[in-house]
Amino acid sequence: MPPIRIAVLISGSGSNLQAIIDKMENCEINGELVVVISNKEHAYGLERARIHNIESLLIDSKTVEHDEYNRLILNAVTERKVELVVLAGYLKILDKKFIEVYKDRIINIHPSLIPSFCGKGFYGLKVHQSAVDYGVKLSGATVHFVDEKEDNGPIILQKSTALDFDDTAESLQRKILDIEHELLPEAIRLFCDRKLKVIGRKVSISK
């Protein structure tokens, strides 16, 4: 099967992007990363892409009007014949048209066990601080397809980790980041191997 053409959208350092690149360079994913797009000028993920000779593209959400920004993002991926869009620490909400065009072809990683500690306002350290403050015994990461509601689409993979009594938001973040680096590339691998099928709110994974 020909490799799936992939775009990764980022807003920050791109550690999940690096995990994806590493798996691809080890030939563990039947995909081709054709472009990395950031909405923030100083996102280090853009430099990661350049280091690995992957096209990097800045579409600055601070300097471009909202509707124009969404048009530029959609054009960037469709012009490159992208088949899978991966959100890897991307802190913007995709608009309705983008989600319609790429229905069941957008994957996001979230640093909690959805439906806990997710939705509007839950990003970065706030997710982990909320888990610590609540006193949960388990947290983790979730990879899911993206729909029109925030952190709501069908779940592909989840993995948990135990919280120690003295965990802080920062220590929990480090634990979960290791899980993210495992789960997101694995979900992409499954997609590229045509092993995922969305049935209602569930995702079937074929062997």
Order of alpha helices (4+ residues) and beta strands (2+ residues): beta-alpha-beta-alpha-beta-alpha-beta-alpha-beta-alpha-beta-beta-alpha-beta-beta
